[in-house]
């Protein structure tokens, strides 16, 4: 069994499972982020963010999520290097374009670009929320008699003050979508859940998630750029 996890197939399975886990996280993350535009007062987003910050289950899941990111990145890097060593001579570019999509041929590059966006995103939001004394101090808000951090002011303030970050966030959403167009269905293929019938269905489902994430994450900075946010 230990040989399986260290084999190329085992690494693909681990990377696939971690990728699907991260997609489930993105669903939750996007849902919370959309609260920014559903309630102009910011109360709904603050309540959601406070729940995520104080819920004991979320606190347990947080390090698991971080581990999922690390495993996904490491195994993606290892497999990419192994594939490059196995195929030192590149395939004819014309044949590549006929047999695979652009996203599938550039998954590692897309992943690296998403990682850069993720680091910037974590620095601007997660770091300031978790370590306010080391970053931008957060103001307090009272919702329903409960005192909590005004995370809405932090997020809305950054989007309204920086067109560059808004464009970066939009680019990040699009990159995530492109990464998922191939990553979603190939993850199921790696774990053995794919055949001629399900392959096409999973590909369509991958495009569905890709569009939802790309549009969903992009619409938030656009909302504040257009001056619709509080």
Helices and strands as residue ranges (DSSP letters): H 2-6, H 8-38, H 43-54, H 56-86, H 93-99, H 102-105, H 107-121, I 122-126, H 127-130, E 140-143, E 146-149, H 151-161, H 163-190, H 196-225
